[in-house]
């Protein structure tokens, strides 16, 4: 599975975590990441998107708060 290249607008009006969140949600909607499947590791996602793991975690937690993702300690994030 690949996050794909996504040009984040670091100078844009939306916070970086929001852009990451929106990008991941778009990939989920396009079923790049299907329901029940595990996402790539935080390290892989952060590197692919050229963001810090902290920024990525804020985005992931936002999607978890919305019920889109679920975290499993020691196993990762699941759609």
C-alpha positions as CSV (number, residue, x, y, z in Angstrom):
1,X,0.0,0.0,0.0
2,X,1.2,3.4,-0.8
3,X,0.4,6.8,0.5
4,X,1.1,8.3,-2.8
5,X,2.7,11.7,-3.5
6,X,0.6,14.5,-2.1
7,X,1.9,18.0,-2.3
8,X,1.0,19.5,1.1
9,X,0.7,23.3,1.0
10,X,2.9,24.3,3.9
11,X,2.1,28.0,3.4
12,X,-1.6,27.5,2.9
13,X,-4.4,28.5,5.1
14,X,-5.1,25.0,6.5
15,X,-2.9,23.6,9.2
16,X,-0.6,20.8,8.1
17,X,-2.3,18.2,10.3
18,X,-5.6,19.1,8.6
19,X,-4.1,18.6,5.2
20,X,-2.7,15.2,6.2
21,X,-6.1,14.2,7.7
22,X,-7.9,15.3,4.5
23,X,-5.4,13.4,2.3
24,X,-5.8,10.2,4.4
25,X,-9.6,10.5,4.4
26,X,-9.5,10.9,0.6
27,X,-7.4,7.7,0.3
28,X,-9.9,5.8,2.5
29,X,-12.8,7.1,0.5
30,X,-11.0,5.9,-2.7
31,X,-10.5,2.6,-1.0
32,X,-6.8,2.7,-1.2
33,X,-7.1,1.8,2.5
34,X,-10.1,-0.5,2.8
35,X,-12.3,-1.0,5.9
36,X,-10.7,-3.4,8.3
37,X,-7.3,-3.1,6.8
38,X,-4.2,-1.8,8.7
39,X,-2.6,1.4,7.6
40,X,1.2,1.5,7.0
41,X,3.2,2.3,10.1
42,X,3.3,5.8,11.5
43,X,7.0,6.0,10.5
44,X,6.2,5.0,6.9
45,X,3.3,7.4,6.6
46,X,5.1,10.3,8.1
47,X,8.1,9.8,5.8
48,X,5.9,9.4,2.8
49,X,4.1,12.6,3.5
50,X,7.3,14.4,4.7
51,X,5.7,15.4,8.0
52,X,6.7,14.7,11.6
53,X,5.1,11.8,13.5
54,X,3.5,14.3,15.8
55,X,1.7,16.0,12.9
56,X,0.7,12.6,11.6
57,X,-0.6,11.5,15.0
58,X,-2.8,14.6,15.4
59,X,-4.3,13.8,11.9
60,X,-4.8,10.1,12.8
61,X,-6.4,11.0,16.2
62,X,-8.7,13.4,14.4
63,X,-9.9,10.6,12.1
64,X,-10.2,8.3,15.2
65,X,-12.4,10.9,16.9
66,X,-14.6,10.8,13.9
67,X,-14.8,7.0,13.9
68,X,-12.9,6.6,10.7
69,X,-9.8,4.9,12.2
70,X,-9.2,2.8,15.2
71,X,-5.9,2.4,17.0
72,X,-4.7,-0.9,18.5
73,X,-1.8,-0.6,20.9
74,X,1.2,-2.5,19.4
75,X,-0.7,-3.3,16.2
76,X,-1.2,0.0,14.5
77,X,-4.0,2.0,13.0
78,X,-7.0,0.3,11.2
79,X,-9.7,1.7,8.9
